[in-house]
Amino acid sequence: MNTPASHQIIKMNGQPVFAVVPYEEYLALVQGSGDEALIPHEVVRAHGLEGKSLVRAWREHLGLTQRQVAARLGVTQSAFAQMERAEANLRPATLKRLAKALGLSPAQIAD
């Protein structure tokens, strides 16, 4: 009698290449549990490959202008431009304010 397996490993040339998991488990892996700070691939690519700061990568990913984010923070556009520079060394309190302005968690924009 065949008993359904909850997981299946598919091999090619003796090496594992795919894993089949129950759909609910797949959703939990893709969506996360809510405890971790998820970062979209576009943001990771802009930060890691293009050298943009996480703040800038997120702002661009969210389709916001510097002026819009600056208004949310209550600062000038030029002040915000300095904050999103790759070389900027932002204080934890500033990162927290930026995260709130972008609708993110501080862990999502901390380098």
N, C-alpha and C positions, 0 to 999 in steps of 0.2 A: 504494500500500500504506500502511495506517495503522500508524505506529510508536507504541507506547505512550509517553506522556509521563510523566515522573516528577512533574511539577507541573502544575497547571491553575489558571488565574485565571478566575473567573466574574464577569462584569460586569453591571451593571444601569444603564441610561441612560448607558453609556459609562464608568462609574466602577467600579473593582474593589470587590467586596463580599465575596467568598469566595475562599479558596485551598484547592485540593485537593492534599494531600501524601501521600506513601507512609505507611502506617500506622506503620511503625517510626520514621519521622521525627516523626510526631505524638506517639507515646509518649515519645520523647526530649524533645520540647518540653514536654509536660505534666508528666512526672515529673522532669525536670531531670537533669543529669549527676551530681549529688551534690556539686558544687563550690560551688554557690550556696546562699544561705540562703533557702529558700522559706517564705513566710508565708501561711497560709490567708486567704481573703477575710474570714471572720468576724473574724479578729484585726485585719486592716487596717481594716475598718469601725469596730470598737470603738475603735481608736486614732485613726484619722483623723477620723471623723465624730462620735464620742461623747466624744473628748478623754481617753480612758483611757490610762494608761501602757501600754507594750508588755508589761511584766511582768504587770500586772493583766489585760490583754486575753488574754494567753496562759494565765494561771492559770484564768480563767473558761472559756476555750475547752477547756481540758483537764479541766474539771469538778472542780477542786481547791478546797478551802477555804483561807483564809489560815492556819488552824491546821495543816493538812496540810503546806503548803509550809514553814511556820516550823519544824515538826518535822524536815523533811528538811534544813533549814539549821542546825538546832541553836540557834535563836533563839526568842524569845517571839513570840506572834501580833502583839502591838502593835509590836514592832520590825520585823517583816516588813511590817506595814501601812504603816509609814513608808517602807520601801523601795519599795513599789509605788505610792506617790503620784506623780501626773503631774509634780509639781515636784521630785521627788527627783533629785539629781545624784549618781549612783552611780559609784564608782571602778571601773576595769576589773576589778580582782580580785573585787569584789562581783558584777559582772555575770557573771563567769565562774562563780562559785559558784551564782548564781541559775540560770544556764543549765543547769548540771549537775543541779541539784535538779528542774528542770522537764523534763529530758531533751531539751534543745535545744542548738543551737550558740550561742556568745556573739553572733554576728552577727544571730541571729534576735531578740534582745531589746535590742540596742543601738539607741538613737535616732539 
